[in-house]
Amino acid sequence: MNAIRAESNPQRSLFRLLGACLLTGLVVAPALAQGVYRIVGPDGKVSFSDQPPPAANAGSRSGGVNTPVGAGAASPLPFELRQVANRFPVTLYSSRDCAPCNSGRNLLNARGIPYTERTIDTAQDSDALRRLSGELSLPFLTIGGQQIKGYSDTEWTKFLDAAGYPRQSALPSNYRRPTPSPLVEVRAEETVTPSAAPSPSTAQGRPAPAPTEAPVAPPAQNPAGIRF
């Protein structure tokens, strides 16, 4: 009887060990099934976690998005597109009656590129454009620190691809583009009307001659030197 009991104890221990391993596997398996998330931080560092990235839920809780080109957006940009736009913001410099500018704008819109547009309409705008690009040719495009003078479908596409912008539009359906604004903001100057002093002719009782108006030059349709 003692020999039979001695043999049954190892068997019972073995069954207990197998049961414990099976229970551990049932507990760990659901945790592994949740998956691991690959997270790319704003500084470009990659980390791994079993929790989804907080940026995926931050957009639904916030009323807008903090991007240099999304000021007029009604909804936040997708996470990957927002990262690219923050690293390589796109700015289009254009002018009225500029066919190449229209072609470049159409390319950006069709591809879903979030961008800011600055218009060149005055002499002050032209001076600022010359200091920025070194010449007066439009359109002028900047992608981050890269400057592109003139419009070329192939060249613009190449640099947009290199920056990481998607080839197909990923903008939300209710996205609104910012309104174009002048390169140089116009500020209204206060005019001071000097008090009119009586002329000698008026003081002596003789009517003063009517002032003559200087001829007004017609407004310029295109700043001097702008090339399309």
Secondary structure, 3 states (H helix, E strand, C coil): CHHHHHHHHHHHHHHHHHHHHHHHHHHHHHHHHCCCEEEECCCCCEEEECCCCCHHHHHHHCCCCCCCCCCCCCCCCCHHHHHHHHHCCEEEEECCCCHHHHHHHHHHHHHCCCEEEEECCCHHHHHHHHHHHCCCECCEEEECCEEEECCCHHHHHHHHHHHCCCCCCCCCCCCCCCCCEECCCCCCCCCCCCCCCCCHHHHCCCCCCCCCCCCCCCCCCCCCCCEC
